Structures are given as C-alpha cells and as structure tokens.
C-alpha cells in the first residue's frame, strides 16, 4: 500500500535504466500516486526507464496518476515510461485513472521499443489533456510502440487524447499487434490527428502489422488507420466479451492453451490469461 508514501522515486532512469528482472508474483500495489516532488522531466511511473529487462506479474489497483505538476514533455503511465528491448508480460492495471494536466498519458506504459508485450490488461481511464498543438500519443496499453511484438493485450478503460489515440496503442512504427481486445470508449478532440481515434490503434506506419483484433462497436470511429497492414480488426457487440461461450475471442497462441478467460480482475469482460 503506497497511500502514505509521498517522497519516492521511480525505478530506473534514462542514464541508469532498470536492467534486471522484476517479478511481482501476482501481488497488488494499491494507493499508487505521484510523489509530492516529480523529477525535473516530470516523468512518472513505477519504472521510469527499462532496458534489456523483464517485468512480469505486477498488478496496480486503482492508481491515481494525476500529478498536479506536469510539462508538455512529461509522460505519465502506471507501469513504465519507456521500455527498450525488454519483456513485459502478465501485468494488469485495475481501475483508477491516468490524467496529467499536460503531456503524454497511457494505461500501462508510455513507449515500448523492440519489446515483447504479452498478456497485459488495463481498465484505468486514460485522459490526456495536452493542448491540441502538442503531438502526444495516447493508448489504453501503450502510447507508442516501435518494432515491438504485442499479443493478448486488452483495454476496458476510457481513452481520450488530443493527437494519436488508440484503444490499445496510439502509434505503431514497425512491429506487430495480434489478438488484442478493446471494450473501452476511445475518442479525441477535433485535432486528434490525421485520422479518427481507433478502437485498437490510430496510426499504423509502413511495415507495422495489426491483425486479428476485436473492439466493441460504437466505442470508436473505426478499428485503425493508415499506411501499415491492418487485417481483421473486427467490431463486436458489447456483451460478447462477457459471454463465456465466445471465449477465447482471438484464439490460442500457437495452438496452445486458450489465451483468454474471465477473471476477478475484470468482471465486465474477458482478460488475457497469464501466469
């Protein structure tokens, strides 16, 4: 319980990134909130920077990522600000909100470069209130992903942004997303970007692949947009994620055990199954 912890520092930094293995064992962190004094860059998350590391089985319950101080370049997310060449798996953010007054916002992590992301779930509301002139990426799981592989990612929280905004990822530059589900409402301001906010992803750059994903019809203008490969981004009815007969929604991974199930973490829908 971090409710009474007001003076603490995120794990890792740009100069000294976290490079180890952090296994939360499925335990929960509650009362998670911004410290009284943020770093000079106003970056805020449990982990600031992760490089060649592993984070698994961490649950953050009802985080309050709403720092009173933020800058146009700040980035707020519950789990990590930036991850590079790392493995992030079997983690969840349950309820709460991420709502900085400026800068970036994401439900799980801000940026993921050349990472493996699997079995991740978010139900926090993501509200990015940056001015329309600031180009900020907002996503239910990750704001921006470059050259990463993501599978079995799910979002139930509301996602609002002023630039590239997606239910799972806002902007993907290379890499791939498979078997993702979004049941949260995704929307943005009139200057949200080149295309409408997407139920799964807003902008898919050349070389990027987003495939075999599902989003609840009416919660977003479309599944995704732009130059990369978009395949089988399917709108579904709102009650489908809650129907046990419909699981596993996107199917098993590599012929193995079903990839989706129901859990006490998310009574309103399906979540990825992990360790």
LOKE-474067 format. One record per atom (N, C-alpha, C): residue in one letter; x, y, z negated. Coordinates in steps of 0.001 Angstrom, whole numbers, plus 500000, padded with zeros to 6 digits. Layout:
<recs>
AXYZ...
</recs>
This chain:
<recs>
X500851498815500000X500000500000500000X500889501238500000X500787502064501052X501626503256501171X500871504540500809X499721504398500182X498880505567499915X499609506653499139X500445506265498176X501119507268497344X502568507492497754X502938507061498962X504299507287499450X504299508507500365X504845509603499875X504777510858500610X506122511306501158X507179510609500810X508505511002501257X509218509754501771X509043509472503037X509652508270503610X510069508555505043X510916507693505580X511488507888506911X511208506666507780X510887506897509031X510672505790509960X511931504936510083X511743503658510393X512859502729510558X513487502945511925X514791503127511966X515498503330513226X515388504760513726X516306505121514631X516302506447515250X516905506324516638X516855507407517398X517436507372518741X518934507074518681X519622507617517688X521061507383517552X521371506030516916X520504505576516037X520717504306515335X519426503479515389X519130502901516553X517869502154516699X517861500878515871X516653500420515554X516500499128514889X516787498029515900X517701497120515566X518108496067516497X517884494674515922X517222494580514799X517055493293514139X515728492637514428X515322491745513526X514043491036513612X513209491421512394X512014491954512638X511104492303511551X509872491414511679X509684490498510746X508541489587510746X507675489928509538X506482490463509800X505595490864508721X504861489719508069X504989488517508620X504370487345508013X502854487374507984X502237488287508761X500790488387508763X500226489207507618X501089489799506802X500624490662505717X500231492038506274X499494492797505470X498969494087505913X499635495249505202X499781496351505928X500174497631505366X498920498497505340X498538498985504175X497398499880504048X497881501250503587X497014502239503708X497376503586503272X498487504208504094X498650503774505339X499740504260506183X499416505667506677X500312506625506433X500060508008506801X501390508706507045X501317509870507678X502523510634507954X503152511123506661X504479511130506569X505133511685505380X504912513188505310X505171513751504136X504972515189503967X505873515999504894X507082515518505117X508030516217505990X508402515283507130X508047515669508361X508386514859509514X509807515174509977X510331514328510848X511634514595511432X511551515861512276X512690516391512628X512729517616513419X511995517442514743X512055516224515318X511384515964516584X509901515666516393X509461515543515145X508063515236514830X507619513925515462X508521512946515499X508156511602515931X507694510825514706X506604510080514872X506060509418513707X505552508033514047X506056507015513340X505597505635513442X506327504843512362X505905503604512130X506632502753511192X508073502574511673X508238502333512987X509556502273513619X509667503448514574X510748504203514473X510976505274515444X511474504678516759X512639504046516725X513244503503517940X513676502062517696X513294501174518620X513666499759518566X514398499423519857X515560498803519762X516329498427520943X516881497023520766X516576496129521710X517018494741521623X516599494115520292X515413494473519829X514916493955518561X513648493137518749X513118492645517628X511882491873517628X511001492343516469X509731492578516773X508751492919515746X507562491990515931X507166491300514876X506060490355515007X505254490276513710X503995489883513844X503089489581512728X502986490715511714X502812491935512230X502610493114511388X501177493595511572X500464493864510475X499104494389510528X499062495721509788X498591496748510464X498388498055509861X496889498293509757X496379498473508544X494936498622508332X494584500072507986X493635500619508731X493117501971508517X494230503015508434X495148503037509398X496193504062509352X495595505445509581X496197506424508952X495808507811509154X496945508574509794X497115508392511078X498230509024511785X497754510382512290X497587511305511359X497079512633511685X497962513685511012X499212513784511419X500115514736510769X499651516167510969X499817516974509948X499438518369510064X500408519162510920X501638518645511066X502663519311511856X503002518464513071X502985519061514234X503363518359515458X503814519394516478X504549518940517483X505026519813518551X504596519237519884X504710520000520976X504344519462522280X505111518199522659X506311518008522082X507108516831522427X506991515720521387X506171515893520376X506041514862519345X505326513636519901X505552512492519252X504899511251519669X504445510514518417X503168510214518322X502629509561517144X501993508229517528X502351507189516818X501788505857517019X502016505072515725X501138504153515371X501310503431514105X502552502546514053X502819501760515096X503873500750515001X505240501268515410X505376501812516611X506688502243517091X506534503396518073X507514504293518065X507524505381519041X508085504883520365X509298504318520335X509953503861521561X510553502478521339X510262501556522251X510863500222522213X511524499949523560X512754499447523526X513504499157524744X514072497751524666X513851496963525706X514375495593525797X514118494824524498X512882494874524051X512513494263522778X511279493393522939X511036492543521949X509861491675521899X508927492188520812X507695492516521183X506673492953520236X505503491992520388X505180491218519349X504149490208519502X503351490003518219X502091489552518401X501217489128517294X501051490216516240X500823491453516693X500635492583515789X499254493197516000X498749493891514971X497418494494515057X497360495800514288X496578496733514817X496217497963514121X494708497930513971X494220497929512723X492799497725512439X492188499004511894X491302499636512666X490612500828512217X491533502027512100X491041503081511471X491828504282511304X491840505135512554X492806506055512624X492875506968513761X494297507453513980X494562507825515217X495816508465515605X495407509758516298X495588510898515639X495054512152516151X495978513320515837X497175513378516447X498056514521516224X497486515773516888X497767516961516354X497251518185516965X497907518518518291X499106517975518544X499800518176519811X500588516920520133X501080516835521371X501977515759521742X501279514471522132X502064513403522167X501602512098522621X500866511360521504X500065510365521914X499397509507520944X499146508146521577X499265507095520793X498998505741521286X498576504861520124X497877503774520439X497336502917519396X498334501980518764X499370501571519495X500357500633518968X501759501220519069X502158501643520266X503487502218520456X503443503271521552X504357504219521464X504372505297522435X504897504871523783X506098504286523809X506747503925525063X507376502549524930X507286501761525987X507900500432526000X508625500242527328X509926500068527273X510742499933528473X511415498559528482X511190497803529551X511788496469529708X511518495592528487X510288495646527994X509905494875526805X508963493733527168X508823492792526242X507774491779526314X506750492121525235X505517492333525659X504427492685524747X503364491606524861X503036490939523760X502026489896523858X501250489754522542X499965489425522706X499075489224521560X499042490454520653X498653491595521226X498570492841520478X497129493340520490X496679493897519356X495290494341519228X495224495675518503X494366496577519006X494141497859518347X492655498179518292X492204498664517112X490845499189517018X490819500588516413X491991501234516273X492031502625515821X491577503534516955X490985504673516611X490635505682517606X491867506516517925X492093506729519230X493267507459519693X492789508774520300X493152509882519702X492681511193520149X493876512112520358X494198512370521609X495325513238521946X494772514614522289X495061515599521458X494512516938521640X495542517907522215X496504517396522952X497506518267523553X496843519190524575X497348520421524735X496799521305525766X496852520659527143X495903521030528008X495815520404529328X497084520569530152X497856521612529881X499064521860530658X500196520910530300X500078520179529195X501120519246528772X500819517857529315X501801517251529963X501607515952530607X501924514844529612X500913514364528921X501087513375527862X500339512091528219X500993510953528025X500385509654528308X499739509096527041X498520508583527189X497762508098526046X497205506720526361X497343505765525434X496822504426525664X496386503739524390X495445502818524513X494972502069523361X496045501193522745X496942500665523577X498083499882523085X499373500662523253X499627501178524444X500900501831524746X500653503032525656X501287504165525352X501125505338526198X501747505152527563X502998504707527597X503710504499528861X504528503222528777X504550502481529869X505337501244529945X506123501249531246X507398500889531150X508245500843532329X509002499530532391X508751498749533412X509447497481533576X509149496466532501X508028496592531814X507670495669530729X506672494624531210X506601493519530480X505633492460530743X504668492413529571X503387492663529831X502377492639528792X501310491604529081X500961490790528083X499935489769528261X499132489643526972X497816489425527121X496917489290525969X496977490533525070X496619491659525653X496560492925524927X495101493366524876X494625493816523714X493213494164523571X493053495454522786X492096496278523228X491784497522522541X490285497637522323X489895498061521109X488494498347520808X488270499802520425X489339500573520206X489196501950519750X488854502908520868X488281504044520514X488053505124521472X489397505719521863X489570506026523151X490825506598523628X490514507876524395X491049508985523925X490858510276524579X492215510896524855X492402511436526065X493653512081526411X493452513248527347X494530514004527550X494479515160528432X495319514971529690X495961513801529810X496711513519531038X496447512059531410X497463511229531551X497263509843531975X496768509027530784X495562508479530911X494871507866529782X494268506528530189X494610505458529448X494082504131529752X493668503391528498X492734502473528649X492276501689527512X493362500818526925X494287500351527757X495410499540527290X496720500309527437X497019500794528640X498231501571528914X497840502787529752X498411503935529437X498116505123530226X498856505138531547X500170504888531521X501018504989532712X501958503792532756X501985503112533908X502870501964534061X503775502168535267X505062502233535020X506062502427536068X506877501141536193X506429500247537063X507053498935537169X506531498007536089X506843496732536200X506392495764535211X504993495259535529X504366494602534556X503079493961534813X502245493856533548X500924493864533738X499951493638532675X499012492534533132X498828491524532290X497929490419532616X497012490121531430X495811489674531744X494872489152530756X494684490112529576X494277491330529903X494010492343528888X492508492621528826X492041493071527679X490625493375527485X490493494720526778X489610495577527302X489293496821526621X487788496950526454X487338497162525217X485920497403524956X485689498783524358X486749499598524255X486613500946523719X486277501954524808X485670503062524414X485371504143525349X486652504895525689X486886505113526986X488091505791527452X487664507009528261X488134508189527863X487738509392528565X488809510455528412X488641511559529127X489636512609529064X489055513948529456X489886514974529347X489467516318529709X489419516457531225X489039517625531689X488935517834533134X490288517761533822X491359517893533065X492702517820533636X493407516535533213X492651515440533141X493215514206532621X494310513630533515X494403514074534764X495439513562535643X494947513466537065X495694512750537910X495316512663539322X494023511890539530X493710510969538634X492548510116538780X491822510025537440X490612509472537422X489900509337536141X490631508399535184X490371508596533906X490902507674532902X490442506260533231X491292505256532950X490982503888533345X490642502988532170X489746502041532403X489386501090531365X490569500255530914X491486499938531826X492704499189531496X493922500094531586X494068500784532714X495238501629532967X494797502787533848X495436503945533691X495073505027534613X495940505009535859X497255505078535700X498142505177536856X499115504015536882X499104503297537994X499947502129538223X500921502509539343X502172502740539036X503132503179540042X503529502035540988X504164502350542138X504602501296543063X505467500248542356X505213498996542659X505955497907542045X505323497380540782X504384498110540214X503705497670538993X502498496809539350X502186495840538484X501067494929538713X500158494937537491X498870495115537712X497868494976536661X496808494019537190X496609492882536513X495751491847537084X495026491057536008X493877490485536408X493115489550535566X492744490165534222X492190491378534269X491826492108533059X490329492415533055X489798492715531869X488375492962531699X488162494234530887X487146495019531273X486761496185530488X485243496282530479X484705496784529382X483259496879529235X482724497958530172X481751497585530965X481163498501531943X480565499713531242X480791500880531814X480249502107531256X481135502771530242X482186502095529799X483094502689528807X484220503485529476X484369503352530776X485388504086531522X484907504244532957X485440505255533650X485018505523535018X485398504388535964X486527503749535715X486991502648536564X488046501864535800X488479500753536373X489468499923535698X490867500488535732X491251501067536884X492590501610537041X492726502264538396X493861502920538627X494054503673539861X495513503649540307X495683504007541550X496936504456542141X497770503403542834X499070503583542955X499880503019544027X500246501549543877X500334501057542671X500769499675542490X499669498683542805X499873497448542394X498916496379542658X497901496274541530X496621496435541871X495526496249540929X494692495085541431X494521494041540616X493804492849541069X492913492330539950X491647492154540273X490689491552539342X490616492309538026X490341493615538119X490008494413536943X488484494435536881X487921493594536040X486502493250536117X485690493930535015X484625494680535385X483724495210534353X482827494103533823X482608494094532517X481776493077531880X480747493750530972X479717493022530586X478711493559529691X479266493668528270X478688494595527509X479228494898526181X479180493714525239X478201492809525422X478083491699524485X478979490519524844X479622490561526000X480418489405526428X481597489124525504X482352490140525054X483463489826524150X483021489216522826X481723489345522495X481233488799521231X480594487425521404X480628486917522618X479981485645522913X481007484512522877X480932483617521881X481917482536521800X481952481669523046X480803481541523734X480769480709524936X481583481312526074X481872482612525962X482605483294527035X484107483257526827X484557482671525733X485988482654525436X486624481340525874X487882481339526291X488734482524526347X488428483355527593X488285484654527440X487904485510528559X488879485409529732X490133485821529575X491041485741530713X491715484383530854X491471483459529971X492024482122530126X493321481909529371X493765480676529312X495001480343528597X496236480822529342X497331480838528659X498598481222529253X499360479963529660X499685479867530942X500492478746531446X499915477379531057X498597477291531056X497968476009530788X497994475582529350X498397476456528466X498485476099527058X497175476304526322X497256476546525030X496074476723524201X495329477999524617X494032478074524341X493277479285524687X493925480535524110X493903481606524896X494585482818524482X493725483791523715X492409483492523550X491518484447522912X490618483752521913X490223484479520886X489331483916519893X488650485003519103X487848484611518126X487232485566517217X487998485548515903X488018486691515239X488860486822514061X488244487802513078X488607487656511825X488170488621510805X488762490008511089X489772490076511930X490357491370512260X489391492219513069X488552491604513872X487709492339514807X486358491674514932X485469491880513989X484174491198514025X483325491559515228X483643492640515923X482811493068517048X483256492500518386X484363491790518432X484808491318519732X485898490287519655X486439489979520835X487492488984520954X488863489620520730X489773488840520186X491146489316519979X492120488261520501X493327488705520880X494339487718521290X494702486805520122X494944485559520430X495345484603519400X496877484556519339X497418484697518160X498866484614517988X499216483921516700X500484483848516420X500954483191515230X500678483976513976
</recs>
